[in-house]
């Protein structure tokens, strides 16, 4: 079940927006819902992020239909070791900011197939993963033996000040109310704890080319940013400005912010084209993803 709500920007709460068009592609999962005809892709004129309007909310059953272990399948093969090199690099940056890791705790929210948990455990963290579906958490427990929790992270899921590090990798772009989750993350971090946030760069060179290609091949009136009705089902798009905005508004002090090329992600199709787009994006400073590491600010009120 899908519910639509007429809401302001989920990043900064501004009501000023510019229409980019209706989503360009729809898969069979969404075609049975007539209400999606009302949904548009817009850009916020305040924080410059993108989002869908009206905002789409899912029932628990429909959310599990979208986000389970099959979400990580590509052509029938489970991708459980994707872009490991990037995650190892990010965790090395975390270790540099965190210092000694032995005995320290790390939570991975939306832990997927466990690559970040593995990278964290390999450098000494006591890791815990949380995800919305048992097919995912059971897989991680079977493969690695890591501690997992099934469900959505809420104010009572973990005690206040429980973790030294929290990771939210390629999750925030799926959230209708991201500030609520960031407030919970802030509370569950220990004083001076670190928060790692990774998200696609919606203003990347690759995204711009994808949108232009969609206009030329399919329909110039539509938007091919975000793809809310097609995997990976993104309903918010961040760039550097909007990522900084939501983190600072949520009480985090950013200590590391990089736009990464995406070259460490393995492409299954159109390898030469995708690699060329990533290289060009890196040259132009419009790489595929944004990685931030922020410290919990005790002075902030969230």
Secondary structure as UniProt FT lines:
FT   STRAND          2..5
FT   TURN            10..12
FT   STRAND          17..23
FT   HELIX           28..31
FT   HELIX           34..38
FT   STRAND          40..44
FT   TURN            45..47
FT   STRAND          50..53
FT   STRAND          55..58
FT   HELIX           60..66
FT   HELIX           69..72
FT   STRAND          73..74
FT   TURN            75..76
FT   STRAND          77..78
FT   TURN            82..83
FT   HELIX           84..98
FT   TURN            102..103
FT   STRAND          105..109
FT   TURN            112..113
FT   HELIX           115..122
FT   TURN            123..124
FT   STRAND          126..131
FT   HELIX           134..144
FT   STRAND          147..150
FT   TURN            155..157
FT   TURN            160..161
FT   STRAND          163..169
FT   HELIX           172..174
FT   HELIX           178..188
FT   STRAND          189..201
FT   TURN            202..203
FT   HELIX           205..217
FT   TURN            220..221
FT   STRAND          222..223
FT   TURN            228..229
FT   TURN            231..232
FT   STRAND          236..238
FT   HELIX           240..249
FT   TURN            250..251
FT   STRAND          252..260
FT   TURN            263..264
FT   HELIX           271..284
FT   STRAND          289..296
FT   TURN            298..299
//
